[in-house]
Amino acid sequence: EKSDFENIKIRKNLQETAFFFPQLKTDETGNISFSFTTPEALTQWKLQLLAHTKALENATKTLTTVTQKELMVIPNAPRFLREGDQITISTKIANLTEKTLSGQAKLILSDAISGKDITNKLLSSPLSEELDGASFTVPAFGNTQVSWSLNIPEDVQAVQYKILAKSGTFSDGEQNALPVLSNRMLVTETLPMWIRSNQTKTFTLDKLKSN
């Protein structure tokens, strides 16, 4: 029975800064309250507070808070891809529940510019099982890993990945884009060219010639 990946809420807002508000005022008793929505990265956030009075007495406080889900995908993706690369993209799947979870994980790849699905094109061995989803089992309060082998083509400038995992009522997904860098090398060479008027000379840029 195939898992239904259509209804999984995919986390896309992966900003590194959650909240910045430089001017908060306390009430008469010195209390302060504020609220904000964190980005969708599953991580630990550091909250730093600086308070001062009109007399410039000051104090600082550092607090931490964690954003997490019962089932989490934590992709281990590179910062960029290169044309012609053969790489493995893996994801950690973490289980914060008290029971073992079994389910399926799926990688969906698309051309970030055209939006066209290129999963079939990039998977090294696009087995039908891989396209339907890779099976995983993760113990209570534990984690496991799922990997996919990819061949990066030379006609795609950026790849958007979605990694999805589903087990019963628990699900998670993360989406991000990776630039595809060219394998061409930038070669620069400078050469002084001294020439008199009405004179013809031939100059050779050796680095460019030999490349």
Residue pairs with C-beta under 8 A, 6 or more apart in sequence:
2 104
2 132
2 133
3 103
3 104
3 106
3 133
3 166
4 166
5 104
5 106
5 133
5 164
5 166
7 171
8 164
8 166
8 171
8 172
8 173
9 171
9 173
10 162
10 164
10 173
10 174
10 175
11 40
11 41
11 42
11 172
11 173
11 174
11 175
12 40
12 175
12 176
13 39
13 40
13 41
14 39
14 40
14 41
14 174
14 176
15 39
15 41
16 39
16 41
17 39
18 36
18 38
18 39
18 45
19 36
19 38
19 47
21 34
21 36
24 32
24 34
25 32
26 32
38 45
38 67
40 67
41 67
42 67
42 68
42 69
42 72
42 74
42 172
43 66
43 67
44 64
44 65
44 66
45 64
45 65
45 66
45 67
46 62
46 63
46 64
47 62
47 63
47 64
47 65
48 60
48 61
48 62
49 60
49 61
49 62
49 63
50 58
50 59
50 60
51 58
51 59
51 60
51 61
52 58
52 59
68 96
69 96
69 170
69 172
70 95
70 96
70 97
70 170
71 93
71 94
71 95
71 96
71 97
71 101
71 103
71 165
71 167
71 170
71 171
71 172
72 92
72 93
72 94
72 96
72 172
73 91
73 92
73 93
73 105
73 163
73 164
73 165
73 172
73 173
73 174
74 91
74 92
74 93
74 94
74 174
75 89
75 90
75 91
75 92
75 161
75 163
75 174
75 176
76 89
76 90
76 91
76 92
77 89
77 161
77 176
77 178
78 87
78 89
78 178
79 178
80 178
80 179
80 180
80 181
81 87
81 152
81 159
81 178
81 179
81 180
81 181
82 152
82 180
82 181
82 182
82 183
83 152
83 153
83 154
83 180
83 181
83 182
83 183
84 152
84 154
84 183
85 150
85 151
85 152
86 124
86 149
86 150
86 151
86 152
87 149
87 150
87 152
88 147
88 148
88 149
88 150
89 107
89 147
89 148
89 150
89 161
90 145
90 146
90 147
90 148
91 105
91 145
91 146
91 147
91 163
91 165
92 143
92 144
92 145
93 105
93 136
93 138
93 143
93 144
93 145
93 146
93 165
94 138
94 142
94 143
95 101
95 138
95 139
95 140
95 141
95 142
95 143
96 141
97 140
97 141
97 170
98 140
98 141
99 140
100 137
100 138
100 139
100 140
101 137
101 138
101 167
101 168
101 170
102 135
102 136
102 137
102 138
102 167
103 135
103 136
103 165
103 166
103 167
103 168
103 170
104 132
104 133
104 134
104 135
104 136
104 165
104 166
104 167
105 133
105 134
105 136
105 146
105 163
105 164
105 165
105 166
106 132
106 133
106 134
106 162
106 163
106 164
106 165
107 119
107 123
107 130
107 148
107 161
107 162
107 163
107 164
108 117
108 119
108 161
108 162
108 164
109 117
109 118
109 119
109 122
109 123
109 150
109 159
109 160
109 161
109 162
110 116
110 117
110 118
110 119
110 159
110 160
110 162
111 118
111 156
111 157
111 158
111 159
111 160
112 157
112 158
112 159
112 160
112 177
113 157
113 158
118 153
118 156
118 159
119 126
119 131
120 126
120 131
121 153
122 150
122 151
122 152
122 153
122 159
123 130
123 131
123 148
123 149
123 150
124 149
124 150
124 151
125 149
130 148
133 164
133 166
134 146
134 148
136 144
136 146
136 165
137 144
138 144
138 167
146 165
152 159
152 180
154 183
156 180
157 179
157 180
158 177
158 178
158 179
158 180
159 177
159 178
159 180
160 175
160 176
160 177
160 178
161 175
161 176
161 177
161 178
162 173
162 174
162 175
163 173
163 174
164 171
164 172
164 173
165 171
165 172
165 173
185 211
187 207
187 208
187 211
189 205
189 206
189 207
189 208
191 203
191 205
193 201
193 203
195 201
